[in-house]
Amino acid sequence: MLPLLAAASPPGSPSAPFAWSLVLSAAVVVLSLVPLGAGRSKADFTPSDLAAPRAMFERLPAWGKRASWAHQNSFEALTLHAPACLLCLLAAPAVVAASPLAVVAAWLHPALRLAYIGAYVANLPPLRSLCWIGALLSTALLYSEGLKAVLGG
């Protein structure tokens, strides 16, 4: 998929920020496995836990539980953000011309989601909430501008 996105949106093209936002947001989901894996190692993860990985949740340290929740939330965020990026990819020149802020939102989303994971694991609720709402608003802006461009409004 990455070569397809790279071919469809060469560097400097109007669609590049939206393609990269999609790729980087997916990478954040993968990166969310790092603190989760660290938490599982502290819970003495063994191959027998593969039969019921959710059963070991109670053995995780508090930060490991938060890492698990952050990982799950990363999937949820990606399922909202990916269609917004695809929508903007469809109408990239019109989106960029109408709202340069959409480009900022595209780059901001993966950065905020990465910060969200760190804030969640570190148990910093105010920062976590700011990152969550900022990323959500970034996605909402992409939907708004993408729909305007596609619908001709």
N, C-alpha and C positions, 0 to 999 in steps of 0.2 A: 504494500500500500504506500509506503514511503516513497519509492521511486515514482509511482503514479502521481502522488501529490507534488513531488519535486518537478516532474516533467510538466505538470499542469500549471505550476506556479513558479517560474524561474525567479531567482532573486531580483528584487526590484519591481516585480510585477505587482499590480494592485491586490492580487489574491494571496500573495506570499504570507502576510501576517496571519491570515485566517487558516491557511494550511499549517503553518508552524504552530499556531495556537492549539490546533487539533492534535498534532503530533506531541507537543510538549505536555498537554493536558493528559494524554494517554501515558506518557512517561511518568508523570506524577503518580498515577495509579500504581505503576510498577515500583517506583521509589517508596511508596507507602509500605511496601513489604519489608523494608530494611528495619524500621523500629518494631514492626510486628515480629519479624524473625528474631530480633534481639530479645524481645519479651518472651517468646516461646523458648529460647535457649535458657532463660532464667527460670522457666517453669519445668526444666528437665524434660524437654520434648524428646520422645523416643519414637522409633518406627511404629510401635503399637498404637501411638496416638493418631496415626494416619487413618485408622479404622473409624475414629470418631473425633475429628479435630475440634469440634465445638465443645466436646466434653472436657477438654483441658482448660477451657476458659477460666474456670474457678481457680486454677493453679497459677494463673498469670499474676504478676505484681500489678499494683494499681496503674502504673504507667503503661504496662503491657496491655491492660484492658482498654485503656484509652487509645493505644496504638491500633488495637483491633477495631475499635469503633471508627477511628479516623480512616483506616483502610476501607471499611465498608462504605463510609460516606464518600470516599473518593470515587467509587463506582457510581454512586448516585449522582454526584456532580458531573461526571463525564457523560452520563446519559442525558443530562440537560444541555450540556455545553456542545457536545458533538453536533447535534442537528443545527444549532445556531451557527457554528462554524461552516457547516456544509451549505446552509442557506446563504451566508455571506460569500462563500466561494462561488456560488451560482451567479451572483450579481456584483462581484467585487468592484469593478470600475465605478458603478453607480453608487455603491455603498461608500467607497473611499471619497468620492467627489462630494457626496451629500453630508458625510459625517467623518471627518478625520479622527474624531474621538473614538470611532469604532475600531480603528487600528490600535489605539492605546488600550482599549478594552480587551482586544484580542491578545495582546502581549501581557496585559496585567493579570488575566485570569489564571494562567498556570503558575505565575509567581505567587499570587495570593493563596492558591490552593497548596502550594508547597509550604508556605509560611503557616497556613492553617494546620497542617500535619504537625509541624514543630510546636506550635502553640498548644495543640490538643494534647500531645504527649507530655509536654512540660507543664500541663495543667495551668494554663494562663487563659481563663475563660473570657476576659474582656478582649484580649488580642485575638483569640480564636473567633469570637463573634464578629469582630471587625473584618477579619479575613474572609469569613464565610459570607457576610452580607456584601462585601466588596466584590467577591468573585461572582456571587449571584447577580448583582447589579450589572456586572460586566457582561454576563451571559444575556441578561434581559435587554441590554442595549444592542447586542448583536442581533437578537431576534427582532427587535423593533426596527433597526436600520435595514436588516436583510429583508424583512417583510415589506417595508416601504419601497425598497428598490425593486423587488420582484413584482409587487402589485402596481408599481408605477406612481406611487404617491409621494 
